[in-house]
Amino acid sequence: MLDSVAYFENLTNTLKLTKGKFASKKVSGIRNLEGIISDRENTKFIAVDDTDDGFTFQGAGGGWFKRRTVTVFILQKYSITNMDERQTRLEECRVIKNRFHSKIIADAQEMEEFMYLDKSRMPHFEIDEYFANGCTGLYFMISFNEPTDLQYDANDWE
């Protein structure tokens, strides 16, 4: 299973565009982003949500799988009165997202942790307004469909 927080921290610290410029953070749900981005020392963040709102489903072959979704936020602060700055920072977030996606796709060929990566879609959503202490950016999600054992055992029940 992929340690998503460590993986994206590594990406943040090795991508030339983000290395030394973006703070790598862990967040437990979108409601907790405010505390992370209120950091006065950093204006650029890549935060990985360590919570999971996945689901369980039956695959085409009859086996059961757990969908685990990883959400990554790429955020930058800007002056609310400067729309040109907002656009520049949002465009940089788009480029970073694309670089991360290309690295994920490459790593999926090499790393066992990506064996169950759902490559059919990696949705992203841009933040369209002044958000959380003056940030713009986007977030994207990757999902893993991991086999899960749901065998019924009558001995588990009274």
Sine and cosine of phi, psi and omega as CSV:
sin_phi,cos_phi,sin_psi,cos_psi,sin_omega,cos_omega
0.00,0.00,0.69,-0.72,-0.03,-1.00
-0.95,0.32,0.75,-0.67,0.18,-0.98
-1.00,0.08,1.00,-0.04,-0.16,-0.99
-0.91,0.42,-0.59,0.81,0.01,-1.00
-0.89,0.46,-0.76,0.65,0.00,-1.00
-0.91,0.42,-0.64,0.77,-0.02,-1.00
-0.88,0.48,-0.76,0.65,-0.04,-1.00
-0.96,0.26,-0.44,0.90,0.14,-0.99
-0.90,0.43,-0.67,0.74,0.05,-1.00
-0.89,0.46,-0.70,0.72,0.03,-1.00
-0.87,0.49,-0.70,0.72,-0.01,-1.00
-0.87,0.49,-0.61,0.79,-0.06,-1.00
-1.00,0.05,-0.06,1.00,0.01,-1.00
-0.87,-0.50,-0.33,0.94,0.08,-1.00
-0.96,0.29,0.82,-0.57,-0.07,-1.00
-0.84,0.54,-0.56,0.83,-0.02,-1.00
-0.93,0.37,-0.44,0.90,-0.07,-1.00
-0.92,-0.39,-0.36,0.93,-0.08,-1.00
-0.84,0.54,0.85,-0.52,0.03,-1.00
0.97,0.24,-0.05,1.00,-0.04,-1.00
-0.92,-0.38,-0.47,0.88,-0.03,-1.00
-0.92,-0.40,0.69,-0.73,0.10,-1.00
-0.99,0.12,0.74,-0.67,0.06,-1.00
-1.00,-0.06,0.81,-0.58,-0.10,-1.00
-0.73,-0.68,0.34,-0.94,0.13,-0.99
-0.91,-0.42,0.67,-0.74,0.00,-1.00
-0.73,-0.69,0.58,-0.82,0.05,-1.00
-0.96,-0.29,0.99,0.12,0.01,-1.00
1.00,-0.02,0.47,-0.88,-0.05,-1.00
-0.88,0.48,-0.49,0.87,-0.01,-1.00
-0.91,0.41,-0.32,0.95,-0.01,-1.00
-0.99,-0.12,0.08,1.00,0.04,-1.00
-0.90,0.44,-0.58,0.82,-0.06,-1.00
-0.81,0.59,-0.70,0.71,-0.01,-1.00
-0.90,0.43,-0.60,0.80,-0.02,-1.00
-0.95,0.32,-0.71,0.71,-0.09,-1.00
-0.99,0.10,-0.05,1.00,0.12,-0.99
-0.98,0.20,-0.05,1.00,0.09,-1.00
-0.83,0.55,0.87,-0.48,-0.07,-1.00
-0.99,0.17,-0.27,0.96,-0.03,-1.00
-0.99,0.13,-0.40,0.92,-0.07,-1.00
-0.87,-0.49,0.59,-0.81,0.05,-1.00
-0.88,-0.48,-0.06,1.00,-0.02,-1.00
-0.74,-0.68,0.74,-0.67,-0.12,-0.99
-0.68,-0.74,0.58,-0.82,0.26,-0.97
-0.81,-0.59,0.91,-0.43,-0.09,-1.00
-0.86,-0.51,0.70,-0.71,0.02,-1.00
-0.95,-0.32,0.81,-0.59,0.04,-1.00
-0.98,0.21,0.85,-0.53,-0.04,-1.00
-1.00,-0.04,0.15,0.99,0.08,-1.00
-0.99,-0.14,0.27,-0.96,-0.08,-1.00
-0.67,-0.75,0.81,-0.58,0.08,-1.00
-0.92,-0.39,0.73,0.68,-0.05,-1.00
-0.96,0.27,-0.22,-0.98,0.04,-1.00
-0.45,-0.90,0.23,-0.97,0.02,-1.00
-0.95,-0.31,0.67,-0.75,-0.02,-1.00
-0.54,-0.84,0.32,-0.95,0.05,-1.00
-0.99,-0.13,0.81,-0.59,-0.01,-1.00
-0.98,0.22,0.14,-0.99,-0.04,-1.00
-0.86,0.51,-0.52,0.86,-0.01,-1.00
-1.00,0.09,0.01,1.00,0.03,-1.00
0.99,-0.16,-0.25,0.97,0.01,-1.00
-0.97,0.23,0.31,-0.95,-0.02,-1.00
-0.97,-0.23,0.61,-0.79,-0.04,-1.00
-0.72,-0.69,0.47,-0.88,0.13,-0.99
-0.95,-0.32,0.83,-0.56,0.10,-1.00
-1.00,0.05,0.85,-0.52,0.05,-1.00
-0.91,-0.41,0.83,-0.56,-0.05,-1.00
-0.93,-0.36,0.71,-0.71,0.05,-1.00
-0.94,-0.34,0.78,-0.63,0.02,-1.00
-0.93,-0.37,0.75,-0.66,-0.02,-1.00
-0.84,-0.54,0.80,-0.60,0.03,-1.00
-0.97,-0.23,0.73,-0.68,0.11,-0.99
-0.87,-0.50,0.94,-0.35,-0.15,-0.99
-0.76,-0.65,0.54,-0.84,0.08,-1.00
-0.64,-0.77,0.65,-0.76,0.06,-1.00
-0.98,0.20,0.48,-0.88,0.08,-1.00
-0.46,-0.89,0.26,-0.96,0.03,-1.00
-0.98,0.21,0.79,-0.61,-0.07,-1.00
-0.85,0.53,-0.41,0.91,-0.04,-1.00
-1.00,-0.02,-0.04,1.00,-0.08,-1.00
-0.91,-0.42,1.00,-0.02,-0.04,-1.00
-0.95,0.32,-0.45,0.89,0.07,-1.00
-0.91,0.41,-0.66,0.75,0.05,-1.00
-0.89,0.45,-0.68,0.73,0.03,-1.00
-0.84,0.54,-0.74,0.68,-0.03,-1.00
-0.89,0.45,-0.67,0.74,0.02,-1.00
-0.88,0.47,-0.71,0.70,-0.02,-1.00
-0.93,0.37,-0.62,0.78,0.04,-1.00
-0.90,0.43,-0.66,0.75,0.02,-1.00
-0.89,0.46,-0.63,0.77,0.06,-1.00
-0.89,0.45,-0.63,0.78,0.05,-1.00
-0.89,0.46,-0.63,0.78,0.04,-1.00
-0.88,0.47,-0.69,0.73,0.00,-1.00
-0.90,0.44,-0.70,0.72,0.01,-1.00
-0.87,0.49,-0.70,0.71,0.03,-1.00
-0.85,0.53,-0.69,0.72,0.01,-1.00
-0.90,0.43,-0.62,0.78,0.04,-1.00
-0.91,0.41,-0.67,0.74,0.05,-1.00
-0.88,0.47,-0.70,0.71,0.01,-1.00
-0.87,0.49,-0.68,0.73,-0.01,-1.00
-0.90,0.43,-0.60,0.80,0.03,-1.00
-0.94,0.35,-0.65,0.76,0.04,-1.00
-0.87,0.50,-0.71,0.70,0.00,-1.00
-0.89,0.46,-0.68,0.73,0.03,-1.00
-0.91,0.42,-0.70,0.71,-0.01,-1.00
-0.91,0.40,-0.49,0.87,0.01,-1.00
-0.89,0.46,-0.41,0.91,0.04,-1.00
-0.99,0.17,-0.36,0.93,-0.15,-0.99
-0.92,-0.39,-0.53,0.85,-0.18,-0.98
-0.98,-0.21,0.77,-0.64,0.02,-1.00
-0.87,0.48,-0.51,0.86,-0.02,-1.00
-0.88,0.47,-0.32,0.95,-0.01,-1.00
-0.99,-0.15,0.18,0.98,-0.06,-1.00
-0.82,0.58,-0.60,0.80,-0.08,-1.00
-0.97,-0.26,0.30,0.95,0.05,-1.00
-0.89,0.45,0.76,-0.65,0.08,-1.00
-0.99,0.14,0.98,-0.19,-0.05,-1.00
-1.00,0.08,-0.02,1.00,-0.05,-1.00
-0.96,0.29,-0.37,0.93,0.03,-1.00
-0.30,-0.95,0.61,-0.79,0.10,-1.00
-0.70,-0.71,0.99,0.12,-0.10,-1.00
-0.93,0.38,0.48,-0.88,0.09,-1.00
-0.67,-0.75,0.43,-0.90,-0.05,-1.00
-0.65,-0.76,0.80,-0.60,0.02,-1.00
-1.00,0.03,0.55,-0.83,0.03,-1.00
-1.00,0.05,0.89,-0.47,-0.20,-0.98
-0.99,-0.14,0.20,0.98,0.00,-1.00
-0.47,-0.88,0.06,-1.00,0.06,-1.00
-0.89,0.45,0.90,-0.44,-0.21,-0.98
-0.82,-0.57,0.70,-0.71,0.20,-0.98
0.64,0.77,0.99,0.13,0.03,-1.00
0.89,0.46,0.55,0.83,0.12,-0.99
0.99,0.14,0.73,0.68,0.01,-1.00
-0.90,-0.43,0.47,-0.88,0.23,-0.97
-0.83,-0.56,0.16,-0.99,0.03,-1.00
0.54,-0.84,-0.51,-0.86,-0.06,-1.00
-0.36,-0.93,0.15,-0.99,0.17,-0.98
-0.67,-0.74,0.47,-0.88,0.05,-1.00
-0.70,-0.71,0.28,-0.96,-0.04,-1.00
-0.76,-0.66,0.62,-0.79,0.20,-0.98
-0.84,-0.55,0.53,-0.85,-0.06,-1.00
-0.81,-0.58,0.53,-0.85,0.06,-1.00
-0.85,-0.52,0.74,-0.67,0.06,-1.00
-0.96,-0.27,1.00,-0.05,-0.12,-0.99
-0.99,-0.13,0.72,-0.70,0.04,-1.00
-0.86,0.51,0.61,-0.79,0.04,-1.00
-0.72,-0.70,0.56,-0.83,-0.03,-1.00
-1.00,-0.04,0.94,-0.34,0.02,-1.00
-0.90,-0.44,0.51,0.86,0.01,-1.00
-0.90,0.44,0.74,-0.67,0.04,-1.00
-0.98,0.20,0.73,-0.68,0.05,-1.00
-0.79,-0.61,0.93,-0.37,-0.03,-1.00
-0.87,0.50,-0.42,0.91,0.00,-1.00
-0.92,0.39,-0.27,0.96,0.03,-1.00
-0.97,0.22,-0.21,0.98,-0.15,-0.99
-0.88,-0.48,0.55,-0.83,0.05,-1.00
-1.00,0.04,0.00,0.00,0.00,0.00
